[in-house]
Amino acid sequence: MIAKHGPSITLAVAMAAVLAPVSSVLADEGMWLLTRPPTEVLKSRHGFEPTPAWLEHLQKSCVRMGASASLVSADGLVMTNHHVGVDDLYKLSTPQRDLVKNGFYARTRGEELKCPDLEVQVLWSIEDVTEQVAAAATADMPPGEAYEAQRKAMTRIEQESKDATGLDSEVVTLWHGARYHLYRYRRYTDIRLVFAPEKSIAFFGGDTDNFDYPRFDLDCCFFRIYEDDKPLKPEHFLKFSRQGAADGELLFVLGHPARTRRLVTVEHLKFLRDIEMPTVLNWLWRREVQLGVFCNRSEENLRIGENDYFSIQNSRKARTGMQQAMLDPQFMLRKEQAEAKLRAAAKSTEPWDRIAEAQRVYRTFFNRRNTLREGYPLESKLFEIARALVRLADELPKPSPDRLREYRDSELDSVDLWLYSPAPIYDQLEIEGVASGLTLMAERFGADDPLVVKALDGLSPQARAERLVRDCTLKDIETRKRYVKEGKKAIDASEDPMIRFVRAVDPESRSLRKRFEDEVEGVERENYAKIGAAQFALYGEDLYPDATGTLRFAFGVVKGYEQNGRQIPPFTDFAGMYERWKERGPQPPFDLPQRWLDRRDRLDLKTPLNFVLTADIIGGNSGSPIVNAKGEVTGIIFDGNPQSLVWDIAFDDRQGRAIAVDTRAIIEALRKIYDADELADELMRE
């Protein structure tokens, strides 16, 4: 997100770094695989050498729960951001008990609240399966057929792994298809809420200060993993540091960055710049206005819609920063220069040409596919449930390798957890989302488009939305289970309006998905694999791949920066927070909870609250633990500054910084503000 005053930098970023040997990378760059850490750089530049035991301990102490988190006690306590856990706070809230607004603390284990559909995964082992996946495709196969053969091979590998080990198994595509690794996870589904501060302190400054620095947020949240109705006794967990972080200290970030696109070709990047990004930003601006209007209608609308509203704001700001980078001619020039170097070494332009052609093909059907892609066209949980039921009826009779990837056998436990969740569904929010989606379809395709006519069924978008939501039977979990049990016969005979709607629009959605896989994604996968091979041949394999939502290892130092001629210090503290409140409060988003005003005198106001470091992060790193060389937790990632918004496509740490909550602030607040000494003691226990 771009702050009120945008980044004061020229994007002369070192794009060649992503295609150069790691020894030539000047910044502390990279989201590294734990199986291939940047050992030489750490030794030569920082005098630190990670051992296999140290890396294994960190790997098995970090968890994935939608974003990033970590095990931080011998009794299964999990730490993440408030903004990561807030979705579960909403699901556990009622009009009478608003956990987002008022916070929550379970003083006993019996008071901990079970989350309706939250799962946590711990990465337990990693295996290179590149040869098995690559062998599934032959040289004479068209790209779409080769891609399909490799997907089937991935499903077979995953299922065989799960059958043999009992662990959740996922084949991860790295370097856009040059390598494939099998990740095995321990999975837990009995997750209970332990502590969350009030939103006004967790997100102090709100959208105004989001993606900015200095910051003053206590953006943390604690859950506990249970196994067999008892707190988990993990083999590995991270201990809190008693000293905290220091200016200039080398620190490490372990998390699950969702996606970067630093290795895409110039033509692919131009497609993102000219077609995808403007379309996505247009939609985000549109939804932000719509949800803002919805939330302002009543206190209840605000309670049930605020999380979606924040998510849209957050996405809009992040993508705006990325767009600014792609519109910088100097950035594109450096990307072209880096690509030209690799092309010359590869002695063939065919892979780049094939990817460019795939982007030209995608332009011809992007608008329609983007509107009907997974999760769309309606902003509705009931629609998502109905589509899952329709697709399960189609997919389950097939052998697992022949199904859509999300419905393969190895994924069905997660599908069931989500599909049968008792989380509340609110009619008024559903109607708003459905009406928005139907209107968007009409705007993009035209009101006379056959699919739009079929979707509206002779009604206005608002009237159609009300009928689809109010007459939907899928709010009942037993009804969902019945449809899954009875399968296609029940789906075909259903009179439920949302199921009938999905049956009307899903064939085209699936057709466009298949076309995208055959004509775009399959071509990209085949040719990025060739580019990756050329890269490895030229530079060796001591390189990091683009982010994939899987566990990565980053490093950097605590360091302030200069902006607009002013030095920004690396740390903020509680005193600065109260100054900011005095300057801008008490109006939202600069209001503080009453207990923070009443108990101000209890706090050591010099306690560090937030800090910045040069570690390489991106969306998905929220909740990542920050550890020192001893493996102790010193902080938790929750944001980046405006200058870090380009990191999706290029890293530059001259001003770009990751932003973290200092663990000393967490302990200080638990003891002095929340009377949560038991929780603080658990975190500080040796």
Backbone hydrogen bonds, N-H to C=O, Kabsch-Sander energy under -0.5 kcal/mol:
donor,donor_aa,acceptor,acceptor_aa,energy
3,A,1,M,-0.5
6,G,4,K,-0.6
9,I,7,P,-0.9
12,A,10,T,-2.6
13,V,11,L,-1.2
15,M,13,V,-2.0
17,A,14,A,-1.7
18,V,15,M,-1.5
19,L,16,A,-1.4
20,A,17,A,-1.1
22,V,542,D,-0.6
24,S,21,P,-2.0
25,V,22,V,-1.2
29,E,27,A,-2.3
32,W,30,G,-0.7
32,W,553,F,-2.7
36,R,33,L,-1.3
39,T,37,P,-2.2
42,L,38,P,-2.3
43,K,39,T,-2.4
44,S,40,E,-2.9
45,R,41,V,-2.8
46,H,41,V,-0.6
46,H,42,L,-1.4
47,G,43,K,-1.0
48,F,42,L,-2.0
55,L,51,T,-2.4
56,E,52,P,-2.5
57,H,53,A,-2.2
58,L,54,W,-2.0
59,Q,55,L,-2.8
60,K,56,E,-2.4
61,S,58,L,-1.0
62,C,58,L,-1.0
62,C,59,Q,-0.6
63,V,69,A,-2.4
64,R,121,Q,-2.5
65,M,67,A,-1.4
68,S,622,S,-2.1
69,A,63,V,-1.5
70,S,79,M,-1.7
71,L,61,S,-3.4
72,V,77,L,-3.1
73,S,77,L,-0.6
76,G,73,S,-1.0
78,V,223,F,-3.5
79,M,70,S,-2.7
80,T,221,C,-2.4
85,G,81,N,-2.2
86,V,82,H,-1.3
87,D,84,V,-0.5
88,D,85,G,-0.8
89,L,85,G,-1.6
90,Y,86,V,-2.5
91,K,87,D,-1.8
92,L,88,D,-1.7
93,S,89,L,-0.7
93,S,90,Y,-0.9
94,T,97,R,-2.0
99,L,97,R,-1.0
102,N,98,D,-2.4
103,G,99,L,-1.4
104,F,196,A,-2.9
106,A,194,V,-2.7
107,R,105,Y,-0.8
111,E,108,T,-1.1
112,E,109,R,-1.2
113,L,193,L,-1.3
115,C,191,I,-3.2
120,V,188,Y,-2.6
121,Q,64,R,-2.2
122,V,186,R,-2.6
123,L,62,C,-0.6
123,L,121,Q,-0.5
124,W,184,R,-3.4
125,S,184,R,-1.4
127,E,182,L,-1.9
129,V,127,E,-0.6
129,V,180,Y,-2.3
130,T,180,Y,-0.5
133,V,129,V,-2.1
134,A,130,T,-3.0
135,A,131,E,-2.2
136,A,133,V,-1.3
137,A,134,A,-1.5
141,M,138,T,-1.6
146,A,142,P,-2.8
147,Y,143,P,-2.7
148,E,144,G,-2.1
149,A,145,E,-2.4
150,Q,146,A,-2.2
151,R,147,Y,-2.3
152,K,148,E,-2.2
153,A,149,A,-1.9
154,M,150,Q,-2.4
155,T,151,R,-2.2
156,R,152,K,-2.2
157,I,153,A,-2.5
158,E,154,M,-2.5
159,Q,155,T,-2.5
160,E,156,R,-2.6
161,S,157,I,-2.1
162,K,158,E,-2.5
163,D,159,Q,-2.7
164,A,160,E,-1.9
165,T,161,S,-2.5
166,G,162,K,-2.6
168,D,185,Y,-1.8
170,E,183,Y,-2.6
172,V,170,E,-0.6
172,V,181,H,-3.7
174,L,172,V,-0.5
174,L,179,R,-3.0
177,G,174,L,-1.7
178,A,174,L,-0.9
178,A,175,W,-0.6
179,R,174,L,-2.0
181,H,172,V,-2.1
182,L,127,E,-3.9
183,Y,170,E,-3.2
183,Y,181,H,-0.6
184,R,125,S,-2.5
185,Y,168,D,-3.3
186,R,122,V,-2.6
187,R,185,Y,-0.5
188,Y,120,V,-2.7
190,D,226,Y,-0.6
191,I,189,T,-1.1
192,R,224,R,-2.6
193,L,113,L,-3.4
194,V,222,F,-2.7
195,F,222,F,-1.9
196,A,104,F,-2.8
199,K,100,V,-2.1
201,I,198,E,-1.3
202,A,198,E,-2.3
203,F,199,K,-3.0
204,F,201,I,-0.8
205,G,589,P,-3.0
206,G,203,F,-2.4
208,T,205,G,-0.8
209,D,205,G,-1.6
209,D,206,G,-0.5
210,N,206,G,-1.2
212,D,209,D,-0.8
218,L,201,I,-2.4
219,D,217,D,-0.8
220,C,218,L,-1.9
221,C,80,T,-2.1
222,F,195,F,-2.9
223,F,78,V,-2.5
224,R,192,R,-2.4
225,I,76,G,-2.4
226,Y,190,D,-2.9
227,E,230,K,-3.3
230,K,227,E,-1.2
232,L,225,I,-2.9
238,L,71,L,-2.8
240,F,683,L,-1.2
241,S,633,V,-2.9
248,G,558,V,-2.4
249,E,246,A,-2.3
251,L,556,G,-3.2
252,F,627,V,-2.6
253,V,554,A,-2.4
254,L,625,P,-1.8
255,G,253,V,-0.6
255,G,552,R,-1.6
256,H,620,G,-0.7
258,A,619,G,-3.3
259,R,619,G,-0.5
260,T,547,A,-0.8
261,R,648,D,-3.3
269,L,265,T,-2.6
270,K,266,V,-2.4
271,F,267,E,-1.8
272,L,268,H,-2.0
273,R,269,L,-2.6
274,D,270,K,-2.9
275,I,271,F,-2.4
276,E,271,F,-1.8
277,M,272,L,-3.0
279,T,275,I,-1.5
280,V,276,E,-2.7
281,L,277,M,-2.9
282,N,278,P,-2.3
283,W,279,T,-2.0
284,L,280,V,-2.5
285,W,281,L,-2.8
286,R,282,N,-1.9
287,R,283,W,-2.8
288,E,284,L,-2.4
289,V,285,W,-1.9
290,Q,286,R,-2.2
291,L,287,R,-3.1
292,G,288,E,-2.0
293,V,289,V,-2.3
294,F,290,Q,-2.3
295,C,291,L,-2.8
296,N,292,G,-1.5
297,R,294,F,-1.3
298,S,295,C,-0.6
302,L,298,S,-2.0
303,R,299,E,-2.2
304,I,300,E,-2.3
305,G,301,N,-2.0
306,E,302,L,-1.8
309,Y,305,G,-2.2
310,F,306,E,-2.7
311,S,307,N,-2.2
312,I,308,D,-2.1
313,Q,309,Y,-2.2
314,N,310,F,-2.8
315,S,311,S,-2.3
316,R,312,I,-2.6
317,K,313,Q,-2.2
318,A,314,N,-2.2
319,R,315,S,-2.4
320,T,316,R,-1.7
321,G,317,K,-1.8
322,M,318,A,-1.6
323,Q,319,R,-2.5
324,Q,320,T,-2.0
325,A,321,G,-1.4
326,M,322,M,-2.0
327,L,323,Q,-1.6
328,D,325,A,-1.6
332,M,328,D,-1.9
333,L,329,P,-2.3
334,R,330,Q,-2.1
335,K,331,F,-2.1
336,E,332,M,-2.3
337,Q,333,L,-2.4
338,A,334,R,-2.3
339,E,335,K,-2.2
340,A,336,E,-2.4
341,K,337,Q,-1.6
342,L,338,A,-1.4
343,R,339,E,-2.7
344,A,340,A,-2.3
345,A,341,K,-1.5
346,A,342,L,-2.2
347,K,343,R,-1.3
348,S,343,R,-0.7
353,D,349,T,-2.6
354,R,350,E,-2.8
355,I,351,P,-1.9
356,A,352,W,-2.3
357,E,353,D,-2.2
358,A,354,R,-2.0
359,Q,355,I,-1.9
360,R,356,A,-1.8
361,V,357,E,-2.4
362,Y,358,A,-2.3
363,R,359,Q,-1.7
364,T,360,R,-0.6
364,T,361,V,-1.3
365,F,362,Y,-1.3
366,F,362,Y,-1.3
369,R,365,F,-2.4
370,N,366,F,-3.4
371,T,367,N,-1.5
372,L,368,R,-1.7
373,R,369,R,-0.7
376,Y,373,R,-2.3
379,E,433,G,-1.3
380,S,378,L,-1.6
384,E,380,S,-1.8
385,I,381,K,-2.4
386,A,382,L,-2.6
387,R,383,F,-2.7
388,A,384,E,-2.1
389,L,385,I,-2.3
390,V,386,A,-2.4
391,R,387,R,-2.8
392,L,388,A,-2.7
393,A,389,L,-1.9
394,D,390,V,-1.3
395,E,391,R,-3.0
396,L,392,L,-2.6
398,K,395,E,-1.8
402,D,399,P,-1.7
403,R,399,P,-0.5
403,R,400,S,-1.4
407,Y,404,L,-2.2
408,R,405,R,-1.4
411,E,408,R,-2.1
412,L,408,R,-0.6
412,L,409,D,-1.2
415,V,411,E,-2.0
416,D,412,L,-2.7
417,L,413,D,-2.1
418,W,414,S,-2.0
419,L,415,V,-3.2
420,Y,416,D,-2.4
421,S,418,W,-1.4
427,D,425,I,-0.6
430,E,426,Y,-2.4
431,I,427,D,-3.0
432,E,428,Q,-1.7
433,G,429,L,-2.1
434,V,430,E,-2.7
435,A,431,I,-2.6
436,S,432,E,-1.9
437,G,433,G,-2.2
438,L,434,V,-2.6
439,T,435,A,-2.1
440,L,436,S,-2.3
441,M,437,G,-2.2
442,A,438,L,-2.0
443,E,439,T,-2.5
444,R,440,L,-2.6
445,F,441,M,-2.7
446,G,442,A,-1.9
449,D,446,G,-1.7
453,V,449,D,-2.7
454,K,450,P,-2.1
455,A,451,L,-2.5
456,L,452,V,-2.7
457,D,453,V,-1.8
458,G,453,V,-0.5
459,L,456,L,-1.3
464,R,460,S,-2.9
465,A,461,P,-2.3
466,E,462,Q,-2.3
467,R,463,A,-2.0
468,L,464,R,-2.7
469,V,465,A,-2.3
470,R,466,E,-2.5
471,D,467,R,-1.8
472,C,469,V,-1.0
476,D,473,T,-1.3
477,I,475,K,-0.6
480,R,476,D,-1.5
481,K,477,I,-2.3
482,R,478,E,-2.0
483,Y,479,T,-2.0
484,V,480,R,-2.0
485,K,481,K,-2.5
486,E,482,R,-2.8
487,G,483,Y,-1.8
489,K,486,E,-0.7
490,A,487,G,-0.6
491,I,487,G,-1.9
492,D,488,K,-3.0
493,A,489,K,-1.4
494,S,490,A,-0.7
494,S,491,I,-0.9
500,R,496,D,-2.3
501,F,497,P,-2.1
502,V,498,M,-2.3
503,R,499,I,-2.5
504,A,500,R,-1.3
505,V,501,F,-1.9
506,D,502,V,-3.0
509,S,505,V,-1.5
510,R,506,D,-3.0
511,S,507,P,-2.1
512,L,508,E,-2.5
513,R,509,S,-2.0
514,K,510,R,-2.4
515,R,511,S,-2.3
516,F,512,L,-2.5
517,E,513,R,-2.5
518,D,514,K,-2.5
519,E,515,R,-3.0
520,V,516,F,-2.0
521,E,516,F,-2.7
522,G,517,E,-2.4
524,E,520,V,-2.8
525,R,521,E,-2.9
526,E,522,G,-2.1
527,N,523,V,-2.2
528,Y,524,E,-3.2
529,A,525,R,-1.5
530,K,526,E,-1.0
531,I,527,N,-2.1
532,G,528,Y,-2.8
533,A,529,A,-2.1
534,A,530,K,-2.1
535,Q,531,I,-2.3
536,F,532,G,-2.7
537,A,533,A,-2.3
538,L,534,A,-1.8
539,Y,535,Q,-2.8
540,G,536,F,-2.5
543,L,541,E,-2.0
549,G,257,P,-2.7
552,R,255,G,-3.0
553,F,32,W,-2.3
554,A,253,V,-2.4
556,G,251,L,-2.1
558,V,249,E,-1.6
559,K,612,V,-1.0
561,Y,568,I,-1.6
563,Q,566,R,-3.0
566,R,563,Q,-1.9
568,I,561,Y,-4.0
568,I,566,R,-0.5
572,T,610,N,-2.5
574,F,607,T,-1.2
575,A,605,L,-2.3
577,M,573,D,-1.6
578,Y,574,F,-2.2
579,E,575,A,-1.8
580,R,576,G,-2.4
581,W,577,M,-2.4
582,K,578,Y,-2.3
583,E,579,E,-2.2
584,R,580,R,-2.5
585,G,581,W,-2.5
590,F,587,Q,-2.3
596,W,593,P,-1.1
597,L,593,P,-1.0
597,L,594,Q,-0.7
598,D,594,Q,-2.8
599,R,595,R,-2.0
600,R,597,L,-0.8
602,R,599,R,-1.5
603,L,599,R,-0.7
603,L,600,R,-1.2
605,L,603,L,-1.0
607,T,604,D,-2.2
609,L,572,T,-2.7
611,F,660,A,-1.9
612,V,570,P,-1.3
613,L,658,A,-1.8
614,T,557,V,-1.9
617,I,615,A,-0.6
621,N,618,I,-2.4
623,G,637,I,-2.5
624,S,621,N,-2.7
626,I,635,G,-2.7
627,V,252,F,-2.7
627,V,625,P,-0.5
628,N,632,E,-2.0
631,G,628,N,-2.2
633,V,239,K,-3.0
634,T,626,I,-3.2
635,G,626,I,-1.3
636,I,661,V,-1.6
637,I,624,S,-2.5
638,F,659,I,-2.7
639,D,659,I,-1.6
641,N,657,R,-2.1
644,S,641,N,-1.9
645,L,642,P,-1.4
647,W,644,S,-2.1
648,D,645,L,-0.6
649,I,646,V,-2.0
650,A,646,V,-2.0
656,G,652,D,-0.7
658,A,613,L,-2.7
659,I,639,D,-3.4
660,A,611,F,-2.8
661,V,636,I,-2.5
662,D,609,L,-2.9
663,T,634,T,-1.8
665,A,662,D,-1.0
666,I,662,D,-1.2
667,I,663,T,-2.2
668,E,664,R,-2.2
669,A,665,A,-2.6
670,L,666,I,-2.6
671,R,667,I,-2.2
672,K,668,E,-2.7
673,I,669,A,-2.1
674,Y,669,A,-1.9
676,A,670,L,-3.4
680,A,676,A,-2.3
681,D,677,D,-3.0
682,E,678,E,-2.0
683,L,679,L,-1.9
684,M,680,A,-1.8
685,R,681,D,-0.9
